Amino acid sequence: MEAFRLLETILANVNIPDKKILAGDLGTIVEVYTHPALAYEVEFVNADGSTRALITLAPDQIRRLAPADVLTTRQMPLAV
């Protein structure tokens, strides 16, 4: 699989309850780490553009958008 690129829009592939991120949430890669292992700093934002979460994720915790993906929103209390 090709590495993700800086500023690429991705989807969370897993739930991260302590950050209120659910699988399927959109994020943007804001940093790429290669040492000690490949990882990505991902920013998740609210509808007003404010940062909701900024977290480091492993490649298997994110994925690229696919043509069959449906983009949607939900209120924050619904993000477990």
Sequence and secondary structure as in RCSB ss.txt:
>XXXX:A:sequence
MEAFRLLETILANVNIPDKKILAGDLGTIVEVYTHPALAYEVEFVNADGSTRALITLAPDQIRRLAPADVLTTRQ
MPLAV
>XXXX:A:secstr
     TT EEEESS BGGGTB TT EEEEEEEE SSS EEEEEEE TTS EEEEEEE GGGEEE  TT       
GGG  
